[in-house]
Amino acid sequence: MSEYVSPLDDRYIKLGRAAELMAEANPCTTHLDVMELFKRALFSGEFDSALDMQYVPGCEPMQIEVNHPRPEITADQLALKTEPRRHYEMNRNSITSVLYCDGALPGDQEVMDRYLYTEGKQEAVYRHLVKVAFDEFPEFGQQRIANIYISKGKLKGWLIWNEREVPDFLSDAPTPPPPESKLYDFPTNSSSDAPVNGEAPQQDVEGVANDDVEDELSNGRGRPELAGWKTVVNAARELKAENPGKLNKTVAHEAREIALREFREIDVPSENTIVRRMKDILLH
């Protein structure tokens, strides 16, 4: 685009902040509900803009914070041993790559690497990320997505196109051109997981059904297994055996604390996830 707009400009808002405001405006909607919608739109490519087009209000691309490229770091910054960061204009493809490199995505990382950087297989990764619930992402990944800046105009247009109410905080944002224009970079292939007209599941370049690819990405489960998951499970079972009357919520909290002694926070599931799966944990 011919004009760069800082993410701190009033034309931008963080996805997480937008979700807070939309949840506050609708008592029937939670922050998590809105973030789930945003996550699906992000990995479906519905927030993408054409990065090489002349600047148009409301079509500003998303921005995400990343480490400054090493060649751009000054000698003074190197001497201070800092890790300068800056925001870059990006779309779904590049944002997914950044999140993957940060360890912020759910699923089998080895499989993710194999598919995300293989031409023709990326769509399987996006379908997987659309399907996995937002609160099943690593907590660090949830935070990274919430901190993505989106144009208020783009968000306003997306709500209008999806026949959703536009909240007051977006009322003054410019209404972007319709999605049929050439100002966007929406994927040509639908990310929907539903078969079309009863057709068989689409095959990837090696002839493997998409469902099989997504199962492989998810380690054969509907959700990812983080490195610290087994430690959480074992700790929860031991804690419950020692004190059967202890509340599952307390067990989940204590089991997570035990896992955090050994693993990074991004490798340990959230407390809410552990609580939700306590029944399955204790059945085995």
Order of alpha helices (4+ residues) and beta strands (2+ residues): beta-alpha-alpha-beta-alpha-beta-alpha-alpha-alpha-alpha-beta-alpha-alpha-alpha-alpha-alpha-alpha
